Every structure is written in structure tokens, then in C-alpha cells.
Amino acid sequence: MKPLSPATGYWQLATGFLLYHFSVHELAERLLKTIRKQGSIRAGDRVAVAVSGGADSVALLCLLLELRAELGIVLSVAHVNHKLRGKESDEDARFVAKLARQHGLELDVRDAPVDGSHISGIRSGIEAAARELRHGFFRQLAREGRVTKVATAHTLDDQAETVLLRIFRGTGIRGLSAVHPRIVFEEQGRAFGELVRPLLSFRRVALREFLRERGQSWREDSSNRDIAFLRNRVRHRLLTMIGEEFGEAAIEHMGELAEIARAEEEHWERGHPEVRGQGAGDQTRQAAALRGLAVAPLLALPLAAQRRLVRGWLETNAPDLSISFRLIEEALELARGSADQRPADKRSTGKRPAGKRLELPGGRNLLRRNVRLGRQELLLELEPFGAHGEAADYEYPLAVPGAVEVPELGACIEARVVDAGGVPEGERGQLLDLGRMPKEVLIRNWRAGDRFWPAHTAAARKVKELLSDRHATGAEKKLWPVAIAEGCGLVWMRGFAVPAALRSPAGASQAIWIREIAGMM
């Protein structure tokens, strides 16, 4: 096969004395240029296309089918059934299997149900769990040598959604890099495969139009239309409004912002000159080994480098800690010796007690102390759990409906309006009366003197006694979450039936369901 003719836009296939022309869609031409520019797919690659059955992934498969001879690759199809939508998910799997058969492609399928009992209700938690399962499957295909690349169909729309969501939740340059076009699969420093996303510059609407022109059907995920999920509200409301009010180029600009942020982050990761000049690499290794961060070299760096060094040190020594901009700023104030001179920011992740200590979520402390290592020097240290008193108290306002992260629990708590009949029978005792709930409650750990009256019990009891009956001890007991409503007292306590006076009445079509969701948003 001869290459694409720039004059005609056709592939040329020479067979003997005849020359055949095959029309190639404009999107396929764009995709070919993108792949060659990025070097993401090369001749000889065995590429598994991750096909969910949705329009984007079906379009990617069809485009790569048009290009596979020119690219010199072997295509296959990979599908993961998470069983999240029952029969609808099974229909997706059958659709993908039929598509693979139509094109004579090998199909790799895995059933990987997502346990929704702990994360259902917040789409980001479900998506994260499902993504981890999918990536595990893709890594396995590559590790076993069955494929060299896995291609997924993330689009420019997905990129823009992710940029916006991360801005809303709070992020830095790393977060703005959003969806990366390539992820290398590695183990013990050895690369064994790669995940590629060649459609990141393509709009979703163009892919659907391509499929309509080809007469190719696709599957619709009904959950993508549910605006109870934040990403869907961004997709169907916010992006539409941005396109209408500011022009479609605004969507492209968000994709460009992600590319800029990705390059900036790569530059820092490879060693920013200002940091490298101060021996930051050695500093990081020392921090990991000693759990201490020398303050003098830290404060000698420019502010941007200081923030990155503190963030990296915290991530190394406290990987379960939710790290925010405010927490990094307070750590730097502590290093400068000013943390004990200013009142705590009520929105902060940490709390400022008197002295040279910053309380962190989960009961740890960040310390500033003098040591003698040949000379007088300051160190920042993370005090281990239980080394200084009990776990810290916490409290966060929760909009109803809404969700809030609770870093002390490593989880989030949501208050969701639900169809009462759709809640499992065993959990309906936790449904609250929609008409009696205020617009906001306070989520906090229980305090001495708190009392709670679960339905079907004789009287209100001290929370301390209820938890003792559950054999809760230590930090788990200390951090046990409750919800307080003005004028009502404790309206919810994790794992207990709600008070009878506030319980959703029998026959109610809707109710409020407050739940702890494992993992952060």
C-alpha cells in the first residue's frame, strides 16, 4: 500500500498493473498526523483498543481500522464489564463482541464488577475504582506480552471536563495536566507496555458525526445522562454554556492549558534548575530516610520550589494525607517560625495550636525543632500517630444534598436525595425525611456528652456507650463521624439507624441518604 496522497486524500493500493483508491475520512487523516507527531503508535505494535461500546471508543476502533495498514499495526479489542448497570452492561459486552467479530479482531474480555456497597452515590469514587480495575487488566495484557499498547478514547471534551473539575476541587500544575496522552506501564524500573490516548485533540461531536456517516451504531450509557453526578453536570450544562457564551475555542484552550501544565510538570520532575542547584534530589532522599526536612536549605529556595519540595516530602512521608495548598502554606509558615503567631484559617486542613507544632488530619503533627548536626539547624518532622495526644477533632459543613471530603477519615461523606424504593432493604433505616432536613448539616467526630437515639431502641444513649458496644477503640472510635442539624441535634451516626422522629416515612418516594464513601473525591 502506498501512502496517503496529499492531492487526492485517498490511500493507494497497487496490485499488479491496477491501482485502487480507498477514500479516507478527514478524521483518519488527522489521527494519522497526531499519532506520527507523538510517536505514540509505531509499526509492529500490537494495539488493543479499549472499547466500552460508547461512541468515542467505537469511533477510535473504526479510525484505527482505516489506518492499521498504513501504520503497520495489529489490532485487537479489549472490553471490561463492571456490571454497574446490570443487563445494560451485559448488552454493552455483547455489542462489543459482535463488533470485534465483524472485523475479525481478537477480543479480550474481563468481568470486573465494582463493589458499589461502599462507593455508590458519588460518581468520582465509582469511576476511580472502575479505572483501577481497567488499568489492572490492561497492564496484565501488556505484561503477558499479548499487546504492546492499549489505546483508549479520551477526547478533548474529557480533557476540558477534567481540567474544570480539578479547578473546582482545588489543584496545582500537576492537576491541571489532567488526562495524559501516554502512560508507560512499568515494574521495578522496567517498561513493558503503554497506554495511549490518541483522541485528546478530537471533539466528541465530530466522532459521532463520523460514525453516523459510516452508518455505525454505538451504545449509550444511561448513567452519563444523570446530572446528579458532578461530571455530568459539567458535561451537559457547563461545557455547553461555555461553548455558547465564549465560543468552542474555549474548550480547545482548556486542552492547551493541560498540555502546557503537563510540560511544566515534566520539567519540574526532571529537576528544576533552581531546585537542583540547592541539592533538592539529595534533600528528598534524606527526607524519605530521616522523616525530617532541613529548614535552612528549604527557605533558601524560591517560593515555587519550596512548595514543591514540601509537597513531595509530605507525599513521601505521609502518602495517605490529603495535601492542599493551605496545608503547604501552613507548613512553610511553620518552617519560617510564624505559624504560632497567626490564627488558624478556618478553611484550613491543619490546625494551629500554640508552640512549634501544626496539627494534621488523622492525629499527626508537623513539628519544628532545633537539633545539632554539627551546627544549630531547624528540622520539620512528622510526629507519628499517637506520639502526642489523641487524634485531632474535625468538623465540616455539608450541604444537603451535597458531599464533603473528610481527610481525617480518608473518605468523603455525602447527603444525597434518593429514590427510597431503590435503596437496599437493609439500609433503609438510614433514610432521613426529605421534608424535615435542613439545607446544611455539620459533619464532625463525636464529642463527650453527645447522645444519639437510633430508631427501634428504648431511649437516647451516650455515643461513647454506643461505640463501646461496637467494640470501637483508639483512633477509629475517636474519629467516628456524626451529623448535627440545627434544632435537631444528632441526626446521623455512621453505621446506626437514624432517629425514628427523623426517619423517612413509609411510602415516601424520596429521602435523604447520608453515607460515608470510601476514598476522597
C-alpha positions as CSV (number, residue, x, y, z in Angstrom):
1,M,0.0,0.0,0.0
2,K,1.3,3.4,-0.9
3,P,1.0,6.3,1.5
4,L,-1.9,8.8,1.6
5,S,-1.9,11.1,-1.4
6,P,-2.0,14.7,-0.3
7,A,-3.5,15.7,-3.6
8,T,-6.4,13.2,-3.5
9,G,-6.9,12.3,0.1
10,Y,-7.0,8.6,-0.9
11,W,-5.0,5.6,0.1
12,Q,-3.4,3.9,-3.0
13,L,-3.1,0.1,-3.2
14,A,-1.1,-1.2,-6.0
15,T,-1.9,-4.8,-7.2
16,G,-0.2,-5.9,-10.4
17,F,-1.0,-3.2,-13.0
18,L,-4.0,-1.9,-11.3
19,L,-4.2,1.0,-8.8
20,Y,-7.2,1.1,-6.4
21,H,-8.2,4.1,-4.4
22,F,-9.8,4.0,-1.0
23,S,-11.4,7.1,0.5
24,V,-10.1,8.0,3.9
25,H,-12.1,10.2,6.3
26,E,-10.7,13.6,7.3
27,L,-10.7,12.4,10.9
28,A,-8.5,9.4,10.0
29,E,-6.0,11.8,8.3
30,R,-5.9,14.0,11.4
31,L,-5.5,10.9,13.7
32,L,-2.6,9.7,11.5
33,K,-0.8,13.0,11.8
34,T,-1.4,13.1,15.5
35,I,0.0,9.5,16.0
36,R,3.0,10.3,13.9
37,K,3.7,13.6,15.6
38,Q,3.5,12.0,19.1
39,G,5.2,8.7,18.1
40,S,2.5,7.0,20.3
41,I,1.9,4.0,17.9
42,R,4.7,2.5,15.8
43,A,4.9,-0.1,13.1
44,G,4.9,-3.6,14.6
45,D,2.8,-2.6,17.6
46,R,0.1,-4.9,18.8
47,V,-2.6,-2.4,19.8
48,A,-5.6,-3.3,21.9
49,V,-8.4,-0.8,21.5
50,A,-10.3,-0.4,24.8
51,V,-13.9,-0.4,23.6
52,S,-16.7,0.2,26.0
53,G,-19.4,0.3,23.3
54,G,-19.8,4.0,23.6
55,A,-19.5,6.4,20.6
56,D,-15.9,7.6,21.4
57,S,-14.3,4.1,21.7
58,V,-16.2,2.7,18.7
59,A,-15.0,5.7,16.7
60,L,-11.4,5.1,17.8
61,L,-11.7,1.5,16.7
62,C,-13.1,2.4,13.3
63,L,-10.5,5.0,12.7
64,L,-7.6,2.7,13.6
65,L,-9.2,0.0,11.4
66,E,-8.8,2.5,8.5
67,L,-5.2,3.3,9.4
68,R,-3.9,-0.1,10.5
69,A,-2.3,-1.0,7.2
70,E,-0.6,2.4,6.9
71,L,0.6,2.2,10.5
72,G,1.6,-1.4,10.2
73,I,0.0,-2.5,13.4
74,V,-2.0,-5.5,14.6
75,L,-5.4,-4.5,16.2
76,S,-7.4,-6.3,18.9
77,V,-10.3,-5.3,21.2
78,A,-10.3,-5.2,25.0
79,H,-13.5,-4.8,27.0
80,V,-14.1,-4.6,30.7
81,N,-17.6,-5.3,32.1
82,H,-18.0,-3.6,35.5
83,K,-21.6,-4.9,35.9
84,L,-22.6,-1.4,37.2
85,R,-25.8,-1.2,35.1
86,G,-27.0,-4.9,35.2
87,K,-28.5,-6.0,31.9
88,E,-27.4,-2.8,30.2
89,S,-23.7,-3.6,30.9
90,D,-24.1,-7.1,29.6
91,E,-25.7,-5.7,26.4
92,D,-22.6,-3.5,26.0
93,A,-20.4,-6.5,26.3
94,R,-22.4,-8.4,23.6
95,F,-22.3,-5.3,21.3
96,V,-18.5,-5.1,21.6
97,A,-18.1,-8.9,21.0
98,K,-20.2,-8.6,17.8
99,L,-18.2,-5.6,16.6
100,A,-14.9,-7.5,17.1
101,R,-16.3,-10.5,15.2
102,Q,-17.5,-8.3,12.3
103,H,-13.9,-7.0,11.8
104,G,-12.2,-10.3,12.5
105,L,-10.4,-9.0,15.6
106,E,-9.3,-10.9,18.7
107,L,-11.3,-9.9,21.7
108,D,-10.1,-9.9,25.3
109,V,-12.9,-9.5,27.9
110,R,-12.8,-9.3,31.7
111,D,-15.7,-9.2,34.1
112,A,-14.6,-6.8,36.8
113,P,-17.6,-5.8,39.0
114,V,-17.2,-2.6,41.0
115,D,-18.2,-3.1,44.6
116,G,-20.7,-0.3,44.9
117,S,-21.7,-1.1,48.5
118,H,-19.0,1.3,49.8
119,I,-18.7,3.9,47.0
120,S,-22.0,4.1,45.2
121,G,-23.6,7.5,45.1
122,I,-20.5,9.6,44.2
123,R,-19.6,9.1,40.6
124,S,-15.9,10.1,41.1
125,G,-15.5,7.2,43.6
126,I,-17.1,4.7,41.2
127,E,-15.0,6.0,38.3
128,A,-11.8,5.7,40.2
129,A,-12.5,2.1,41.3
130,A,-13.5,1.1,37.8
131,R,-10.5,2.8,36.3
132,E,-8.2,1.0,38.6
133,L,-9.7,-2.3,37.6
134,R,-9.5,-1.5,33.9
135,H,-5.9,-0.4,34.1
136,G,-5.0,-3.5,36.0
137,F,-6.5,-5.6,33.1
138,F,-4.6,-3.5,30.5
139,R,-1.4,-3.9,32.4
140,Q,-1.9,-7.7,32.6
141,L,-2.4,-7.8,28.8
142,A,0.9,-6.0,28.3
143,R,2.7,-7.9,31.0
144,E,1.8,-11.2,29.3
145,G,3.1,-9.9,26.0
146,R,-0.3,-10.1,24.3
147,V,-0.2,-6.4,23.4
148,T,2.4,-3.6,23.4
149,K,-0.1,-0.7,23.5
150,V,-3.6,-0.1,24.8
151,A,-5.5,2.7,23.2
152,T,-8.3,4.5,25.0
153,A,-10.7,7.0,23.5
154,H,-10.4,10.0,25.8
155,T,-11.4,13.2,23.9
156,L,-10.9,16.9,24.1
157,D,-14.2,17.1,25.9
158,D,-13.0,14.7,28.5
159,Q,-9.8,16.8,28.9
160,A,-11.8,20.0,29.4
161,E,-14.1,18.4,31.9
162,T,-11.2,17.1,33.9
163,V,-9.5,20.5,33.9
164,L,-12.6,22.2,35.2
165,L,-13.3,19.6,37.8
166,R,-9.8,19.8,39.2
167,I,-10.0,23.6,39.3
168,F,-13.3,23.4,41.3
169,R,-11.9,20.9,43.8
170,G,-8.5,22.7,44.1
171,T,-5.4,21.8,42.2
172,G,-1.9,22.8,41.1
173,I,0.1,22.5,37.9
174,R,0.2,18.7,38.3
175,G,-3.6,18.5,38.5
176,L,-4.1,20.9,35.5
177,S,-2.1,18.5,33.3
178,A,-5.3,16.4,33.6
179,V,-5.6,13.4,31.2
180,H,-2.1,12.4,29.9
181,P,-1.7,11.3,26.3
182,R,0.6,8.4,27.3
183,I,1.2,6.3,30.4
184,V,4.1,3.8,30.5
185,F,3.5,0.6,32.3
186,E,6.5,-0.1,34.5
187,E,7.6,-2.6,37.2
188,Q,10.8,-2.3,39.0
189,G,12.1,0.2,36.6
190,R,11.3,-2.0,33.5
191,A,8.8,-0.7,30.9
192,F,6.6,-3.5,29.5
193,G,3.8,-1.6,27.7
194,E,2.0,1.7,27.3
195,L,-1.5,3.2,27.4
196,V,-2.0,5.8,24.7
197,R,-4.9,8.3,24.2
198,P,-4.7,9.5,20.6
199,L,-8.0,11.3,20.5
200,L,-7.3,14.0,23.1
201,S,-7.4,16.7,20.5
202,F,-10.7,15.5,19.0
203,R,-14.2,16.7,19.9
204,R,-16.9,14.2,20.8
205,V,-19.4,15.7,18.4
206,A,-17.0,15.1,15.4
207,L,-16.6,11.4,16.4
208,R,-20.3,10.9,16.5
209,E,-20.8,12.6,13.1
210,F,-18.1,10.3,11.7
211,L,-20.0,7.2,13.0
212,R,-23.3,8.5,11.6
213,E,-21.6,9.0,8.2
214,R,-20.4,5.4,8.3
215,G,-23.7,4.0,9.5
216,Q,-22.0,2.6,12.6
217,S,-24.2,2.3,15.7
218,W,-22.9,2.6,19.3
219,R,-24.2,2.1,22.8
220,E,-25.4,4.8,25.2
221,D,-24.5,4.6,28.9
222,S,-27.7,5.8,30.6
223,S,-25.7,6.9,33.7
224,N,-23.9,9.5,31.6
225,R,-27.2,11.4,31.4
226,D,-27.7,11.5,35.2
227,I,-27.0,15.1,36.3
228,A,-26.9,14.1,39.9
229,F,-23.2,13.3,39.1
230,L,-20.9,16.4,39.0
231,R,-19.0,15.3,35.9
232,N,-22.3,15.0,34.0
233,R,-23.4,18.5,35.1
234,V,-20.1,19.8,33.8
235,R,-20.5,17.9,30.6
236,H,-24.1,18.7,29.8
237,R,-24.5,22.1,31.4
238,L,-21.2,23.9,31.9
239,L,-19.4,22.9,28.7
240,T,-22.5,23.7,26.7
241,M,-22.8,27.1,28.3
242,I,-19.0,27.8,27.8
243,G,-19.3,26.9,24.1
244,E,-22.4,29.0,23.6
245,E,-21.2,32.0,25.5
246,F,-17.4,32.1,24.9
247,G,-17.1,30.0,21.7
248,E,-15.9,26.5,21.0
249,A,-12.3,27.7,21.0
250,A,-12.6,28.0,24.8
251,I,-12.8,24.2,25.0
252,E,-9.7,23.9,22.9
253,H,-7.9,26.4,25.2
254,M,-8.5,24.2,28.2
255,G,-6.9,21.3,26.3
256,E,-4.0,23.6,25.5
257,L,-3.7,24.6,29.2
258,A,-3.4,20.9,30.1
259,E,-0.6,20.5,27.6
260,I,1.2,23.5,29.0
261,A,0.8,22.2,32.6
262,R,2.0,18.8,31.6
263,A,5.2,20.1,30.1
264,E,5.8,22.3,33.1
265,E,5.3,19.4,35.5
266,E,7.7,17.2,33.4
267,H,10.3,20.0,33.6
268,W,10.0,20.1,37.4
269,E,10.0,16.3,37.8
270,R,13.2,16.0,35.8
271,G,14.9,18.6,38.0
272,H,14.1,22.2,38.0
273,P,17.4,24.1,37.9
274,E,16.7,26.2,40.9
275,V,15.9,23.1,43.0
276,R,18.7,21.0,41.6
277,G,21.2,23.8,42.3
278,Q,20.3,23.5,46.0
279,G,20.7,19.7,46.1
280,A,16.9,19.0,46.2
281,G,17.4,15.4,45.0
282,D,19.6,14.6,48.0
283,Q,17.2,16.5,50.2
284,T,14.3,14.4,49.1
285,R,16.2,11.2,49.7
286,Q,17.2,12.4,53.1
287,A,13.6,13.3,53.9
288,A,12.5,9.8,53.0
289,A,15.1,8.2,55.2
290,L,15.0,10.5,58.2
291,R,11.4,11.9,58.0
292,G,13.0,15.3,58.5
293,L,13.2,18.3,56.2
294,A,16.0,20.7,56.8
295,V,14.5,24.2,57.0
296,A,17.6,26.3,56.1
297,P,18.0,24.9,52.6
298,L,14.3,24.8,52.1
299,L,13.8,28.5,52.8
300,A,16.8,29.4,50.6
301,L,14.8,28.2,47.6
302,P,12.3,30.3,45.5
303,L,8.7,30.0,46.8
304,A,7.6,27.8,43.9
305,A,10.4,25.3,44.7
306,Q,9.7,25.5,48.4
307,R,6.1,24.5,47.8
308,R,7.0,21.6,45.5
309,L,9.7,20.3,47.9
310,V,7.2,20.4,50.9
311,R,4.5,18.7,48.8
312,G,6.9,16.0,47.7
313,W,8.2,15.5,51.2
314,L,4.7,15.2,52.6
315,E,3.7,12.7,49.8
316,T,6.7,10.6,50.6
317,N,6.3,10.5,54.4
318,A,2.5,10.7,54.7
319,P,1.1,9.1,51.5
320,D,-2.4,8.8,53.0
321,L,-2.6,12.6,53.8
322,S,-4.8,14.8,51.7
323,I,-2.4,17.6,50.8
324,S,-3.9,21.0,50.0
325,F,-2.5,24.4,49.0
326,R,-3.4,25.8,52.5
327,L,-1.6,22.9,54.2
328,I,1.6,23.5,52.3
329,E,1.4,27.2,53.1
330,E,0.9,26.5,56.8
331,A,3.9,24.1,56.7
332,L,6.0,26.8,55.2
333,E,4.8,29.3,57.8
334,L,5.8,26.8,60.5
335,A,9.2,26.5,58.8
336,R,9.6,30.3,58.9
337,G,8.7,30.3,62.6
338,S,5.5,32.3,62.1
339,A,2.8,29.6,62.4
340,D,2.4,30.2,66.1
341,Q,1.9,33.9,65.5
342,R,-1.2,33.9,63.4
343,P,-4.7,32.5,64.0
344,A,-5.7,29.3,62.1
345,D,-7.6,29.7,58.9
346,K,-11.0,28.1,59.5
347,R,-10.9,26.7,56.0
348,S,-7.5,25.0,56.6
349,T,-6.8,21.3,56.6
350,G,-4.5,21.7,59.6
351,K,-5.0,23.4,62.9
352,R,-2.5,25.7,64.7
353,P,-2.1,25.1,68.4
354,A,0.3,27.2,70.4
355,G,4.0,26.3,70.0
356,K,6.1,24.9,67.2
357,R,3.6,22.3,66.0
358,L,0.9,22.1,63.3
359,E,-1.9,19.5,63.8
360,L,-2.5,17.5,60.7
361,P,-5.6,15.4,59.7
362,G,-5.6,11.9,61.3
363,G,-3.9,12.9,64.5
364,R,-0.4,13.6,63.3
365,N,1.6,16.7,64.0
366,L,4.2,18.6,61.9
367,L,7.0,19.8,64.2
368,R,9.6,22.5,64.1
369,R,12.5,21.8,66.5
370,N,16.2,22.6,67.0
371,V,18.7,19.9,66.5
372,R,22.5,19.8,66.5
373,L,24.0,18.2,63.4
374,G,27.4,19.9,63.5
375,R,25.6,23.2,63.8
376,Q,22.3,24.6,65.0
377,E,19.6,23.8,62.5
378,L,15.8,23.6,62.2
379,L,14.0,20.5,61.0
380,L,10.5,19.8,60.1
381,E,9.3,16.4,61.3
382,L,6.1,14.4,61.1
383,E,5.2,13.2,64.5
384,P,3.9,9.6,64.3
385,F,0.3,8.6,65.2
386,G,-0.2,8.5,68.9
387,A,3.1,10.2,69.7
388,H,1.4,13.3,71.1
389,G,-2.1,13.1,72.5
390,E,-5.2,11.8,70.7
391,A,-6.4,12.3,67.1
392,A,-7.5,15.8,66.3
393,D,-11.1,16.8,66.2
394,Y,-12.7,17.8,62.9
395,E,-15.8,19.4,61.6
396,Y,-17.0,20.3,58.1
397,P,-20.3,21.8,56.8
398,L,-22.2,19.5,54.4
399,A,-24.8,20.9,52.0
400,V,-28.0,18.8,51.7
401,P,-27.8,17.5,49.0
402,G,-24.0,17.5,48.6
403,A,-20.7,15.9,49.6
404,V,-17.7,16.9,51.6
405,E,-14.2,15.4,52.0
406,V,-13.1,14.3,55.4
407,P,-9.3,13.9,55.3
408,E,-9.2,12.5,58.8
409,L,-11.3,9.5,57.6
410,G,-9.6,9.3,54.2
411,A,-13.2,9.4,52.9
412,C,-16.0,11.7,51.9
413,I,-19.5,11.9,53.3
414,E,-22.4,12.6,51.1
415,A,-26.0,13.6,51.6
416,R,-28.0,12.5,48.6
417,V,-31.6,12.7,47.5
418,V,-32.5,9.1,46.5
419,D,-35.5,7.1,45.3
420,A,-36.4,5.4,48.6
421,G,-37.6,2.3,46.8
422,G,-34.2,1.8,45.2
423,V,-32.2,1.7,48.4
424,P,-31.4,-1.9,49.6
425,E,-33.8,-3.1,52.3
426,G,-31.1,-3.5,54.9
427,E,-30.1,0.2,54.6
428,R,-33.5,1.9,54.6
429,G,-33.2,2.5,58.3
430,Q,-30.6,5.2,57.5
431,L,-33.0,7.2,55.2
432,L,-34.0,10.7,56.6
433,D,-37.2,12.5,56.0
434,L,-36.7,14.9,53.0
435,G,-39.2,17.4,54.3
436,R,-37.5,17.7,57.7
437,M,-33.9,18.0,56.8
438,P,-32.3,21.5,56.7
439,K,-30.2,22.7,53.8
440,E,-27.0,22.1,55.7
441,V,-25.7,19.9,58.5
442,L,-22.3,19.8,60.3
443,I,-20.2,16.7,59.9
444,R,-17.8,16.1,62.8
445,N,-16.4,13.5,65.1
446,W,-18.5,12.8,68.2
447,R,-17.6,14.7,71.4
448,A,-18.0,13.9,75.1
449,G,-21.6,14.3,76.1
450,D,-23.1,13.6,72.6
451,R,-26.2,11.5,72.7
452,F,-27.9,9.6,69.9
453,W,-31.3,7.8,69.7
454,P,-31.3,5.2,66.9
455,A,-34.7,4.0,65.8
456,H,-36.1,0.8,67.4
457,T,-34.2,1.4,70.7
458,A,-35.7,2.3,74.0
459,A,-34.0,5.7,74.6
460,A,-31.2,8.0,73.7
461,R,-27.8,6.9,74.8
462,K,-24.3,8.4,75.0
463,V,-22.4,8.0,71.8
464,K,-19.5,6.7,73.8
465,E,-21.6,3.8,75.1
466,L,-22.9,3.0,71.6
467,L,-19.4,2.8,70.2
468,S,-18.2,0.7,73.1
469,D,-21.0,-1.8,72.3
470,R,-19.5,-1.9,68.8
471,H,-16.0,-2.6,70.3
472,A,-14.6,0.6,68.6
473,T,-11.3,1.7,70.1
474,G,-8.5,4.1,69.5
475,A,-8.5,6.5,66.6
476,E,-11.4,4.7,65.0
477,K,-13.6,5.4,68.0
478,K,-12.3,9.0,68.4
479,L,-12.9,9.9,64.7
480,W,-16.3,8.2,64.4
481,P,-18.5,10.7,62.3
482,V,-21.8,12.1,63.2
483,A,-24.1,14.8,61.6
484,I,-25.6,17.7,63.5
485,A,-28.6,19.6,62.3
486,E,-29.5,22.9,63.9
487,G,-32.5,22.5,66.2
488,C,-32.4,18.7,65.9
489,G,-29.2,17.6,67.5
490,L,-27.5,14.5,66.1
491,V,-29.4,13.3,63.1
492,W,-27.0,10.7,61.7
493,M,-24.3,8.5,63.1
494,R,-22.3,6.2,60.8
495,G,-23.5,2.6,60.9
496,F,-26.6,3.3,63.0
497,A,-30.3,3.7,62.2
498,V,-31.4,7.3,62.1
499,P,-33.7,8.6,64.9
500,A,-37.3,7.5,64.5
501,A,-38.6,11.1,64.6
502,L,-36.5,12.0,61.6
503,R,-36.8,8.7,59.7
504,S,-38.3,8.8,56.2
505,P,-41.9,7.8,56.4
506,A,-43.1,4.6,54.8
507,G,-44.3,5.1,51.3
508,A,-42.2,8.2,50.7
509,S,-40.9,8.4,47.2
510,Q,-37.8,10.3,48.0
511,A,-35.5,10.6,51.0
512,I,-32.1,11.9,52.2
513,W,-29.4,9.3,52.5
514,I,-26.2,10.3,54.4
515,R,-23.3,7.9,53.8
516,E,-19.6,7.6,54.2
517,I,-17.9,6.9,50.8
518,A,-14.5,5.2,50.9
519,G,-11.8,7.3,49.3
520,M,-11.5,11.0,48.5
521,M,-13.4,12.8,45.8
